[in-house]
């Protein structure tokens, strides 16, 4: 590895991808830069302009051109006699429906094989929150949201799963609680019951056991969550996204389906 003499920092996003960045390489080489210093290139939240809200560290961001685009970019850099420095994000991930590991934790709680990856306090001093994830996703107090009908029950026929939906957010419900949901069908208390069943109890304005120190709170809503130091070794061989693996026929309370083998999805 050569020692950088001077670097040119490039901010990659869907409107400035690998191929477009490659076109700038001769210019920076002529200026005397020895290395291109690129922003994070792993799959981030759709439309991310910075790349720090990674939701899948097993794939090169398709919005940037994917692996093939990266190969072309690297070839152009090497042809110019330059090196490439990559910015990485080892301490946090973007959360939401695009992050299958986060969704798996919300669905199965601390029984999820991904639970130890996130910096979640599963045993807070508030006993009502033990074993739960409390995070700020609601734009106003829970009672007001419930009364306004802003939380809706959804069933994904393709995946065979129930979700509690709040605008663009979809919170998975543990399959072991489906029977309770079906028994409450048609009841005015159904949505409140769903919120009680969920591992991720949502809050307004405060973040409970996901604190300001280990989460990125923007406009009162959770956008990113910190990764736990002790769980970071898992990134050496991260398993595939768990989305397609069905649960066992009669799972005990909060016991998730077996963790997929590393890179089993072939993505």
Secondary structure, DSSP 8 states (H G I E B T S, - for coil): ----S-EEEE--BTTB-HHHHHTTHHHHHHHT--EEEE---EEESTT-SSS-SEEEEEEE-GGGTHHHHHHHHHHHHHHTT-EEEE----SEEE-STT-HHHHHHHHHGGGSTTGGGB---TT-SSGGGTT-EEEEEESS-HHHHHHTT-EEEEEETTTTEEEEEETTEEEE--GGGHHHHHHTTT-TTHHHHHHHH-SEEEEES--TTS-TTSEEEETTEEEEEEB-GGGGGGGGG-B---TT----TT--TT-------BTTT--
